[in-house]
Every structure is written in C-alpha cells, then in structure tokens.
Amino acid sequence: MQISAMWNHSIDFNLIHAILDGTQGKIDQAIKLLSMFETWKLQPNNIKKYEKKKFIKKRCCNHQINLFCIFAEEKGFSRRTPIKNAISVTVNDGLPFVKKDYK
C-alpha cells in the first residue's frame, strides 16, 4: 500500500506485486525499479515496441506487466524473453490471461 500511495494509487497492484516478488520484498529496491520503469514507459518508442510484440496472441492480458517484462529484459533484469516472462508471471501469480477473465 505504501508504494501504491506514492503514485496516488495509479500503479497496477499486480505490477507492484511482481516487482516486490522480483526484489524479494525489498521496498527501497522496488520503489527504485518502479521509478525507472515509469520513466522508461513514458518514452514513445517503448510503447511502439510493446505494440509490435505478440503478447495478446500468447494471451497475456495485463498491459502493465507486459510492458514491465519488455523493460526488465531490455535493462538486463531478466534473462527470459518478455513474452516468456509475462507468461510466467501470469501463471505463477494467477493473473488473468485474457480480458474475459477479468469479469
């Protein structure tokens, strides 16, 4: 909740959970990583990279997680491809695979 409050609750809770999981619960590292991601996400060419990926065809529906997976691979935080990483987070954390699962 502390991390969410820092961004006026505008950050997806699933993303916060995934980052905390990746930093083994270290809040300071999670905040730093989330800040880096939010800055990276604002660059228009990064959204274009996301649009070119086949996340939806692989049924990974959380756009924030998908973007974060591209960021993590690009910055060297993950050795897996962004799609494989998103699938793993989706399966391991029980995130919805497709929009209809949100309902």
Backbone as XML, in Angstrom:
<?xml version="1.0"?>
<chain id="A" units="angstrom">
  <residue number="1" name="MET">
    <atom name="N" x="0.820" y="-1.193" z="0.000"/>
    <atom name="CA" x="0.000" y="0.000" z="0.000"/>
    <atom name="C" x="0.864" y="1.258" z="0.000"/>
  </residue>
  <residue number="2" name="GLN">
    <atom name="N" x="2.001" y="1.200" z="0.670"/>
    <atom name="CA" x="2.895" y="2.354" z="0.729"/>
    <atom name="C" x="3.367" y="2.732" z="-0.669"/>
  </residue>
  <residue number="3" name="ILE">
    <atom name="N" x="3.724" y="1.735" z="-1.474"/>
    <atom name="CA" x="4.204" y="2.009" z="-2.832"/>
    <atom name="C" x="3.073" y="2.570" z="-3.678"/>
  </residue>
  <residue number="4" name="SER">
    <atom name="N" x="1.906" y="1.979" z="-3.586"/>
    <atom name="CA" x="0.754" y="2.455" z="-4.354"/>
    <atom name="C" x="0.412" y="3.893" z="-3.990"/>
  </residue>
  <residue number="5" name="ALA">
    <atom name="N" x="0.465" y="4.213" z="-2.722"/>
    <atom name="CA" x="0.144" y="5.562" z="-2.265"/>
    <atom name="C" x="1.123" y="6.597" z="-2.816"/>
  </residue>
  <residue number="6" name="MET">
    <atom name="N" x="2.365" y="6.210" z="-3.009"/>
    <atom name="CA" x="3.366" y="7.137" z="-3.545"/>
    <atom name="C" x="2.980" y="7.639" z="-4.930"/>
  </residue>
  <residue number="7" name="TRP">
    <atom name="N" x="2.266" y="6.811" z="-5.686"/>
    <atom name="CA" x="1.837" y="7.169" z="-7.040"/>
    <atom name="C" x="0.322" y="7.413" z="-7.077"/>
  </residue>
  <residue number="8" name="ASN">
    <atom name="N" x="-0.235" y="7.846" z="-5.965"/>
    <atom name="CA" x="-1.667" y="8.144" z="-5.864"/>
    <atom name="C" x="-2.535" y="6.990" z="-6.371"/>
  </residue>
  <residue number="9" name="HIS">
    <atom name="N" x="-2.105" y="5.792" z="-6.076"/>
    <atom name="CA" x="-2.839" y="4.565" z="-6.412"/>
    <atom name="C" x="-3.081" y="4.420" z="-7.915"/>
  </residue>
  <residue number="10" name="SER">
    <atom name="N" x="-2.171" y="4.956" z="-8.727"/>
    <atom name="CA" x="-2.319" y="4.867" z="-10.183"/>
    <atom name="C" x="-1.538" y="3.699" z="-10.781"/>
  </residue>
  <residue number="11" name="ILE">
    <atom name="N" x="-0.799" y="2.967" z="-9.957"/>
    <atom name="CA" x="0.003" y="1.841" z="-10.420"/>
    <atom name="C" x="-0.779" y="0.553" z="-10.187"/>
  </residue>
  <residue number="12" name="ASP">
    <atom name="N" x="-0.764" y="-0.304" z="-11.180"/>
    <atom name="CA" x="-1.447" y="-1.599" z="-11.111"/>
    <atom name="C" x="-0.873" y="-2.421" z="-9.946"/>
  </residue>
  <residue number="13" name="PHE">
    <atom name="N" x="-1.760" y="-2.939" z="-9.088"/>
    <atom name="CA" x="-1.307" y="-3.731" z="-7.937"/>
    <atom name="C" x="-0.568" y="-4.993" z="-8.364"/>
  </residue>
  <residue number="14" name="ASN">
    <atom name="N" x="-0.958" y="-5.579" z="-9.490"/>
    <atom name="CA" x="-0.259" y="-6.767" z="-9.982"/>
    <atom name="C" x="1.187" y="-6.438" z="-10.338"/>
  </residue>
  <residue number="15" name="LEU">
    <atom name="N" x="1.405" y="-5.248" z="-10.889"/>
    <atom name="CA" x="2.761" y="-4.815" z="-11.214"/>
    <atom name="C" x="3.573" y="-4.612" z="-9.939"/>
  </residue>
  <residue number="16" name="ILE">
    <atom name="N" x="2.977" y="-3.971" z="-8.958"/>
    <atom name="CA" x="3.676" y="-3.772" z="-7.677"/>
    <atom name="C" x="4.035" y="-5.120" z="-7.075"/>
  </residue>
  <residue number="17" name="HIS">
    <atom name="N" x="3.097" y="-6.049" z="-7.106"/>
    <atom name="CA" x="3.355" y="-7.381" z="-6.562"/>
    <atom name="C" x="4.494" y="-8.068" z="-7.315"/>
  </residue>
  <residue number="18" name="ALA">
    <atom name="N" x="4.475" y="-7.997" z="-8.635"/>
    <atom name="CA" x="5.528" y="-8.636" z="-9.431"/>
    <atom name="C" x="6.896" y="-8.034" z="-9.130"/>
  </residue>
  <residue number="19" name="ILE">
    <atom name="N" x="6.947" y="-6.716" z="-8.980"/>
    <atom name="CA" x="8.222" y="-6.055" z="-8.676"/>
    <atom name="C" x="8.689" y="-6.422" z="-7.269"/>
  </residue>
  <residue number="20" name="LEU">
    <atom name="N" x="7.784" y="-6.418" z="-6.305"/>
    <atom name="CA" x="8.166" y="-6.813" z="-4.946"/>
    <atom name="C" x="8.643" y="-8.261" z="-4.911"/>
  </residue>
  <residue number="21" name="ASP">
    <atom name="N" x="7.997" y="-9.113" z="-5.684"/>
    <atom name="CA" x="8.417" y="-10.507" z="-5.763"/>
    <atom name="C" x="9.832" y="-10.599" z="-6.347"/>
  </residue>
  <residue number="22" name="GLY">
    <atom name="N" x="10.083" y="-9.819" z="-7.388"/>
    <atom name="CA" x="11.397" y="-9.825" z="-8.025"/>
    <atom name="C" x="12.502" y="-9.238" z="-7.171"/>
  </residue>
  <residue number="23" name="THR">
    <atom name="N" x="12.147" y="-8.332" z="-6.269"/>
    <atom name="CA" x="13.145" y="-7.725" z="-5.378"/>
    <atom name="C" x="13.148" y="-8.386" z="-4.007"/>
  </residue>
  <residue number="24" name="GLN">
    <atom name="N" x="12.460" y="-9.503" z="-3.895"/>
    <atom name="CA" x="12.367" y="-10.277" z="-2.655"/>
    <atom name="C" x="11.847" y="-9.430" z="-1.494"/>
  </residue>
  <residue number="25" name="GLY">
    <atom name="N" x="10.868" y="-8.569" z="-1.818"/>
    <atom name="CA" x="10.205" y="-7.770" z="-0.789"/>
    <atom name="C" x="10.952" y="-6.535" z="-0.337"/>
  </residue>
  <residue number="26" name="LYS">
    <atom name="N" x="12.054" y="-6.226" z="-0.963"/>
    <atom name="CA" x="12.836" y="-5.048" z="-0.572"/>
    <atom name="C" x="12.175" y="-3.797" z="-1.147"/>
  </residue>
  <residue number="27" name="ILE">
    <atom name="N" x="11.519" y="-3.058" z="-0.290"/>
    <atom name="CA" x="10.702" y="-1.926" z="-0.725"/>
    <atom name="C" x="11.540" y="-0.843" z="-1.399"/>
  </residue>
  <residue number="28" name="ASP">
    <atom name="N" x="12.705" y="-0.523" z="-0.864"/>
    <atom name="CA" x="13.538" y="0.521" z="-1.471"/>
    <atom name="C" x="13.937" y="0.152" z="-2.896"/>
  </residue>
  <residue number="29" name="GLN">
    <atom name="N" x="14.313" y="-1.105" z="-3.114"/>
    <atom name="CA" x="14.664" y="-1.553" z="-4.463"/>
    <atom name="C" x="13.445" y="-1.537" z="-5.375"/>
  </residue>
  <residue number="30" name="ALA">
    <atom name="N" x="12.306" y="-1.942" z="-4.845"/>
    <atom name="CA" x="11.068" y="-1.965" z="-5.634"/>
    <atom name="C" x="10.685" y="-0.549" z="-6.069"/>
  </residue>
  <residue number="31" name="ILE">
    <atom name="N" x="10.800" y="0.408" z="-5.174"/>
    <atom name="CA" x="10.472" y="1.799" z="-5.494"/>
    <atom name="C" x="11.417" y="2.326" z="-6.570"/>
  </residue>
  <residue number="32" name="LYS">
    <atom name="N" x="12.699" y="2.036" z="-6.433"/>
    <atom name="CA" x="13.684" y="2.480" z="-7.427"/>
    <atom name="C" x="13.380" y="1.861" z="-8.791"/>
  </residue>
  <residue number="33" name="LEU">
    <atom name="N" x="13.104" y="0.565" z="-8.812"/>
    <atom name="CA" x="12.806" y="-0.130" z="-10.060"/>
    <atom name="C" x="11.518" y="0.397" z="-10.684"/>
  </residue>
  <residue number="34" name="LEU">
    <atom name="N" x="10.521" y="0.626" z="-9.879"/>
    <atom name="CA" x="9.254" y="1.157" z="-10.383"/>
    <atom name="C" x="9.438" y="2.568" z="-10.940"/>
  </residue>
  <residue number="35" name="SER">
    <atom name="N" x="10.254" y="3.374" z="-10.295"/>
    <atom name="CA" x="10.547" y="4.726" z="-10.797"/>
    <atom name="C" x="11.251" y="4.664" z="-12.145"/>
  </residue>
  <residue number="36" name="MET">
    <atom name="N" x="12.225" y="3.766" z="-12.257"/>
    <atom name="CA" x="12.931" y="3.587" z="-13.530"/>
    <atom name="C" x="11.956" y="3.137" z="-14.618"/>
  </residue>
  <residue number="37" name="PHE">
    <atom name="N" x="11.075" y="2.209" z="-14.273"/>
    <atom name="CA" x="10.104" y="1.704" z="-15.236"/>
    <atom name="C" x="9.141" y="2.797" z="-15.678"/>
  </residue>
  <residue number="38" name="GLU">
    <atom name="N" x="8.643" y="3.582" z="-14.743"/>
    <atom name="CA" x="7.702" y="4.648" z="-15.087"/>
    <atom name="C" x="8.347" y="5.671" z="-16.017"/>
  </residue>
  <residue number="39" name="THR">
    <atom name="N" x="9.618" y="5.991" z="-15.806"/>
    <atom name="CA" x="10.336" y="6.906" z="-16.693"/>
    <atom name="C" x="10.514" y="6.269" z="-18.067"/>
  </residue>
  <residue number="40" name="TRP">
    <atom name="N" x="10.918" y="5.010" z="-18.093"/>
    <atom name="CA" x="11.112" y="4.276" z="-19.344"/>
    <atom name="C" x="9.808" y="4.191" z="-20.131"/>
  </residue>
  <residue number="41" name="LYS">
    <atom name="N" x="8.721" y="3.947" z="-19.440"/>
    <atom name="CA" x="7.415" y="3.750" z="-20.077"/>
    <atom name="C" x="6.936" y="5.008" z="-20.803"/>
  </residue>
  <residue number="42" name="LEU">
    <atom name="N" x="7.341" y="6.175" z="-20.359"/>
    <atom name="CA" x="6.898" y="7.430" z="-20.957"/>
    <atom name="C" x="7.538" y="7.721" z="-22.313"/>
  </residue>
  <residue number="43" name="GLN">
    <atom name="N" x="8.571" y="6.997" z="-22.661"/>
    <atom name="CA" x="9.228" y="7.204" z="-23.950"/>
    <atom name="C" x="8.396" y="6.540" z="-25.050"/>
  </residue>
  <residue number="44" name="PRO">
    <atom name="N" x="7.972" y="7.318" z="-26.055"/>
    <atom name="CA" x="7.057" y="6.799" z="-27.079"/>
    <atom name="C" x="7.560" y="5.555" z="-27.812"/>
  </residue>
  <residue number="45" name="ASN">
    <atom name="N" x="8.853" y="5.459" z="-28.034"/>
    <atom name="CA" x="9.364" y="4.292" z="-28.769"/>
    <atom name="C" x="9.186" y="2.999" z="-27.979"/>
  </residue>
  <residue number="46" name="ASN">
    <atom name="N" x="9.086" y="3.069" z="-26.666"/>
    <atom name="CA" x="8.886" y="1.865" z="-25.863"/>
    <atom name="C" x="7.457" y="1.332" z="-25.989"/>
  </residue>
  <residue number="47" name="ILE">
    <atom name="N" x="6.499" y="2.206" z="-26.137"/>
    <atom name="CA" x="5.120" y="1.779" z="-26.376"/>
    <atom name="C" x="5.040" y="1.107" z="-27.752"/>
  </residue>
  <residue number="48" name="LYS">
    <atom name="N" x="5.764" y="1.646" z="-28.718"/>
    <atom name="CA" x="5.780" y="1.038" z="-30.057"/>
    <atom name="C" x="6.377" y="-0.363" z="-30.016"/>
  </residue>
  <residue number="49" name="LYS">
    <atom name="N" x="7.415" y="-0.564" z="-29.196"/>
    <atom name="CA" x="7.993" y="-1.900" z="-29.031"/>
    <atom name="C" x="6.937" y="-2.867" z="-28.513"/>
  </residue>
  <residue number="50" name="TYR">
    <atom name="N" x="6.147" y="-2.387" z="-27.568"/>
    <atom name="CA" x="5.107" y="-3.222" z="-26.976"/>
    <atom name="C" x="4.057" y="-3.595" z="-28.013"/>
  </residue>
  <residue number="51" name="GLU">
    <atom name="N" x="3.660" y="-2.634" z="-28.809"/>
    <atom name="CA" x="2.629" y="-2.881" z="-29.821"/>
    <atom name="C" x="3.079" y="-3.917" z="-30.850"/>
  </residue>
  <residue number="52" name="LYS">
    <atom name="N" x="4.391" y="-4.020" z="-31.084"/>
    <atom name="CA" x="4.913" y="-4.984" z="-32.057"/>
    <atom name="C" x="4.989" y="-6.404" z="-31.504"/>
  </residue>
  <residue number="53" name="LYS">
    <atom name="N" x="4.991" y="-6.552" z="-30.181"/>
    <atom name="CA" x="5.097" y="-7.880" z="-29.569"/>
    <atom name="C" x="3.775" y="-8.625" z="-29.689"/>
  </residue>
  <residue number="54" name="LYS">
    <atom name="N" x="3.813" y="-9.923" z="-29.496"/>
    <atom name="CA" x="2.645" y="-10.790" z="-29.659"/>
    <atom name="C" x="2.070" y="-11.231" z="-28.311"/>
  </residue>
  <residue number="55" name="PHE">
    <atom name="N" x="2.035" y="-10.331" z="-27.342"/>
    <atom name="CA" x="1.543" y="-10.694" z="-26.017"/>
    <atom name="C" x="0.103" y="-11.196" z="-26.053"/>
  </residue>
  <residue number="56" name="ILE">
    <atom name="N" x="-0.745" y="-10.467" z="-26.752"/>
    <atom name="CA" x="-2.162" y="-10.824" z="-26.764"/>
    <atom name="C" x="-2.371" y="-12.180" z="-27.425"/>
  </residue>
  <residue number="57" name="LYS">
    <atom name="N" x="-1.622" y="-12.475" z="-28.467"/>
    <atom name="CA" x="-1.738" y="-13.798" z="-29.100"/>
    <atom name="C" x="-1.308" y="-14.896" z="-28.141"/>
  </residue>
  <residue number="58" name="LYS">
    <atom name="N" x="-0.416" y="-14.584" z="-27.224"/>
    <atom name="CA" x="0.016" y="-15.549" z="-26.206"/>
    <atom name="C" x="-0.884" y="-15.465" z="-24.974"/>
  </residue>
  <residue number="59" name="ARG">
    <atom name="N" x="-1.905" y="-14.588" z="-25.015"/>
    <atom name="CA" x="-2.951" y="-14.475" z="-24.009"/>
    <atom name="C" x="-2.503" y="-13.822" z="-22.694"/>
  </residue>
  <residue number="60" name="CYS">
    <atom name="N" x="-1.476" y="-13.007" z="-22.716"/>
    <atom name="CA" x="-1.053" y="-12.278" z="-21.521"/>
    <atom name="C" x="-1.718" y="-10.904" z="-21.585"/>
  </residue>
  <residue number="61" name="CYS">
    <atom name="N" x="-2.704" y="-10.666" z="-20.764"/>
    <atom name="CA" x="-3.568" y="-9.502" z="-20.946"/>
    <atom name="C" x="-3.215" y="-8.292" z="-20.085"/>
  </residue>
  <residue number="62" name="ASN">
    <atom name="N" x="-2.379" y="-8.404" z="-19.095"/>
    <atom name="CA" x="-2.073" y="-7.256" z="-18.248"/>
    <atom name="C" x="-1.000" y="-6.409" z="-18.930"/>
  </residue>
  <residue number="63" name="HIS">
    <atom name="N" x="-1.425" y="-5.274" z="-19.480"/>
    <atom name="CA" x="-0.517" y="-4.451" z="-20.270"/>
    <atom name="C" x="0.642" y="-3.892" z="-19.455"/>
  </residue>
  <residue number="64" name="GLN">
    <atom name="N" x="0.404" y="-3.578" z="-18.190"/>
    <atom name="CA" x="1.485" y="-3.062" z="-17.342"/>
    <atom name="C" x="2.549" y="-4.132" z="-17.093"/>
  </residue>
  <residue number="65" name="ILE">
    <atom name="N" x="2.106" y="-5.347" z="-16.835"/>
    <atom name="CA" x="3.053" y="-6.456" z="-16.650"/>
    <atom name="C" x="3.818" y="-6.700" z="-17.942"/>
  </residue>
  <residue number="66" name="ASN">
    <atom name="N" x="3.115" y="-6.697" z="-19.066"/>
    <atom name="CA" x="3.769" y="-6.926" z="-20.353"/>
    <atom name="C" x="4.832" y="-5.871" z="-20.633"/>
  </residue>
  <residue number="67" name="LEU">
    <atom name="N" x="4.485" y="-4.607" z="-20.409"/>
    <atom name="CA" x="5.462" y="-3.528" z="-20.602"/>
    <atom name="C" x="6.649" y="-3.693" z="-19.661"/>
  </residue>
  <residue number="68" name="PHE">
    <atom name="N" x="6.366" y="-4.045" z="-18.421"/>
    <atom name="CA" x="7.445" y="-4.232" z="-17.462"/>
    <atom name="C" x="8.372" y="-5.370" z="-17.900"/>
  </residue>
  <residue number="69" name="CYS">
    <atom name="N" x="7.829" y="-6.413" z="-18.491"/>
    <atom name="CA" x="8.646" y="-7.532" z="-18.950"/>
    <atom name="C" x="9.576" y="-7.107" z="-20.083"/>
  </residue>
  <residue number="70" name="ILE">
    <atom name="N" x="9.108" y="-6.216" z="-20.957"/>
    <atom name="CA" x="9.983" y="-5.673" z="-22.004"/>
    <atom name="C" x="11.095" y="-4.851" z="-21.353"/>
  </residue>
  <residue number="71" name="PHE">
    <atom name="N" x="10.720" y="-3.994" z="-20.404"/>
    <atom name="CA" x="11.673" y="-3.165" z="-19.676"/>
    <atom name="C" x="12.723" y="-4.029" z="-18.971"/>
  </residue>
  <residue number="72" name="ALA">
    <atom name="N" x="12.272" y="-5.066" z="-18.266"/>
    <atom name="CA" x="13.181" y="-5.924" z="-17.499"/>
    <atom name="C" x="14.189" y="-6.624" z="-18.401"/>
  </residue>
  <residue number="73" name="GLU">
    <atom name="N" x="13.730" y="-7.091" z="-19.551"/>
    <atom name="CA" x="14.648" y="-7.764" z="-20.481"/>
    <atom name="C" x="15.623" y="-6.765" z="-21.085"/>
  </residue>
  <residue number="74" name="GLU">
    <atom name="N" x="15.125" y="-5.590" z="-21.456"/>
    <atom name="CA" x="15.956" y="-4.568" z="-22.080"/>
    <atom name="C" x="17.035" y="-4.054" z="-21.130"/>
  </residue>
  <residue number="75" name="LYS">
    <atom name="N" x="16.698" y="-3.938" z="-19.856"/>
    <atom name="CA" x="17.649" y="-3.416" z="-18.864"/>
    <atom name="C" x="18.521" y="-4.508" z="-18.245"/>
  </residue>
  <residue number="76" name="GLY">
    <atom name="N" x="18.299" y="-5.753" z="-18.651"/>
    <atom name="CA" x="19.126" y="-6.847" z="-18.158"/>
    <atom name="C" x="18.682" y="-7.422" z="-16.822"/>
  </residue>
  <residue number="77" name="PHE">
    <atom name="N" x="17.469" y="-7.120" z="-16.374"/>
    <atom name="CA" x="16.962" y="-7.660" z="-15.115"/>
    <atom name="C" x="16.389" y="-9.064" z="-15.296"/>
  </residue>
  <residue number="78" name="SER">
    <atom name="N" x="16.149" y="-9.462" z="-16.540"/>
    <atom name="CA" x="15.570" y="-10.767" z="-16.822"/>
    <atom name="C" x="16.319" y="-11.412" z="-17.983"/>
  </residue>
  <residue number="79" name="ARG">
    <atom name="N" x="16.544" y="-12.715" z="-17.866"/>
    <atom name="CA" x="17.212" y="-13.445" z="-18.942"/>
    <atom name="C" x="16.206" y="-14.057" z="-19.916"/>
  </residue>
  <residue number="80" name="ARG">
    <atom name="N" x="14.943" y="-14.091" z="-19.507"/>
    <atom name="CA" x="13.906" y="-14.657" z="-20.373"/>
    <atom name="C" x="13.405" y="-13.606" z="-21.355"/>
  </residue>
  <residue number="81" name="THR">
    <atom name="N" x="12.776" y="-14.076" z="-22.433"/>
    <atom name="CA" x="12.151" y="-13.137" z="-23.352"/>
    <atom name="C" x="10.981" y="-12.474" z="-22.637"/>
  </residue>
  <residue number="82" name="PRO">
    <atom name="N" x="10.594" y="-11.280" z="-23.073"/>
    <atom name="CA" x="9.469" y="-10.610" z="-22.419"/>
    <atom name="C" x="8.188" y="-11.449" z="-22.421"/>
  </residue>
  <residue number="83" name="ILE">
    <atom name="N" x="7.908" y="-12.138" z="-23.498"/>
    <atom name="CA" x="6.680" y="-12.931" z="-23.556"/>
    <atom name="C" x="6.759" y="-14.105" z="-22.586"/>
  </residue>
  <residue number="84" name="LYS">
    <atom name="N" x="7.886" y="-14.807" z="-22.550"/>
    <atom name="CA" x="8.025" y="-15.920" z="-21.604"/>
    <atom name="C" x="7.957" y="-15.422" z="-20.160"/>
  </residue>
  <residue number="85" name="ASN">
    <atom name="N" x="8.524" y="-14.276" z="-19.903"/>
    <atom name="CA" x="8.480" y="-13.700" z="-18.563"/>
    <atom name="C" x="7.043" y="-13.340" z="-18.181"/>
  </residue>
  <residue number="86" name="ALA">
    <atom name="N" x="6.304" y="-12.728" z="-19.108"/>
    <atom name="CA" x="4.907" y="-12.363" z="-18.842"/>
    <atom name="C" x="4.048" y="-13.600" z="-18.609"/>
  </residue>
  <residue number="87" name="ILE">
    <atom name="N" x="4.284" y="-14.641" z="-19.390"/>
    <atom name="CA" x="3.540" y="-15.886" z="-19.200"/>
    <atom name="C" x="3.833" y="-16.454" z="-17.815"/>
  </residue>
  <residue number="88" name="SER">
    <atom name="N" x="5.091" y="-16.440" z="-17.429"/>
    <atom name="CA" x="5.481" y="-16.956" z="-16.122"/>
    <atom name="C" x="4.808" y="-16.182" z="-14.990"/>
  </residue>
  <residue number="89" name="VAL">
    <atom name="N" x="4.828" y="-14.863" z="-15.072"/>
    <atom name="CA" x="4.191" y="-14.039" z="-14.042"/>
    <atom name="C" x="2.687" y="-14.308" z="-14.030"/>
  </residue>
  <residue number="90" name="THR">
    <atom name="N" x="2.107" y="-14.432" z="-15.207"/>
    <atom name="CA" x="0.664" y="-14.681" z="-15.308"/>
    <atom name="C" x="0.297" y="-16.012" z="-14.660"/>
  </residue>
  <residue number="91" name="VAL">
    <atom name="N" x="1.065" y="-17.045" z="-14.958"/>
    <atom name="CA" x="0.773" y="-18.380" z="-14.417"/>
    <atom name="C" x="1.094" y="-18.447" z="-12.927"/>
  </residue>
  <residue number="92" name="ASN">
    <atom name="N" x="2.274" y="-18.003" z="-12.537"/>
    <atom name="CA" x="2.707" y="-18.115" z="-11.147"/>
    <atom name="C" x="1.887" y="-17.262" z="-10.187"/>
  </residue>
  <residue number="93" name="ASP">
    <atom name="N" x="1.467" y="-16.084" z="-10.640"/>
    <atom name="CA" x="0.735" y="-15.178" z="-9.762"/>
    <atom name="C" x="-0.768" y="-15.229" z="-9.969"/>
  </residue>
  <residue number="94" name="GLY">
    <atom name="N" x="-1.206" y="-16.052" z="-10.918"/>
    <atom name="CA" x="-2.639" y="-16.214" z="-11.144"/>
    <atom name="C" x="-3.301" y="-15.004" z="-11.774"/>
  </residue>
  <residue number="95" name="LEU">
    <atom name="N" x="-2.557" y="-14.241" z="-12.550"/>
    <atom name="CA" x="-3.150" y="-13.091" z="-13.227"/>
    <atom name="C" x="-4.048" y="-13.575" z="-14.357"/>
  </residue>
  <residue number="96" name="PRO">
    <atom name="N" x="-5.041" y="-12.775" z="-14.716"/>
    <atom name="CA" x="-5.904" y="-13.190" z="-15.836"/>
    <atom name="C" x="-5.104" y="-13.277" z="-17.134"/>
  </residue>
  <residue number="97" name="PHE">
    <atom name="N" x="-5.442" y="-14.274" z="-17.948"/>
    <atom name="CA" x="-4.792" y="-14.448" z="-19.236"/>
    <atom name="C" x="-5.442" y="-13.581" z="-20.304"/>
  </residue>
  <residue number="98" name="VAL">
    <atom name="N" x="-6.732" y="-13.452" z="-20.280"/>
    <atom name="CA" x="-7.435" y="-12.676" z="-21.312"/>
    <atom name="C" x="-8.440" y="-11.769" z="-20.644"/>
  </residue>
  <residue number="99" name="LYS">
    <atom name="N" x="-8.906" y="-10.750" z="-21.376"/>
    <atom name="CA" x="-9.822" y="-9.765" z="-20.792"/>
    <atom name="C" x="-11.055" y="-10.412" z="-20.184"/>
  </residue>
  <residue number="100" name="LYS">
    <atom name="N" x="-11.601" y="-11.445" z="-20.828"/>
    <atom name="CA" x="-12.808" y="-12.049" z="-20.296"/>
    <atom name="C" x="-12.585" y="-12.632" z="-18.894"/>
  </residue>
  <residue number="101" name="ASP">
    <atom name="N" x="-11.335" y="-12.959" z="-18.540"/>
    <atom name="CA" x="-11.034" y="-13.480" z="-17.207"/>
    <atom name="C" x="-11.168" y="-12.402" z="-16.134"/>
  </residue>
  <residue number="102" name="TYR">
    <atom name="N" x="-11.151" y="-11.141" z="-16.511"/>
    <atom name="CA" x="-11.293" y="-10.044" z="-15.547"/>
    <atom name="C" x="-12.714" y="-10.004" z="-14.980"/>
  </residue>
  <residue number="103" name="LYS">
    <atom name="N" x="-13.677" y="-10.444" z="-15.755"/>
    <atom name="CA" x="-15.088" y="-10.340" z="-15.353"/>
    <atom name="C" x="-15.453" y="-11.346" z="-14.307"/>
  </residue>
</chain>
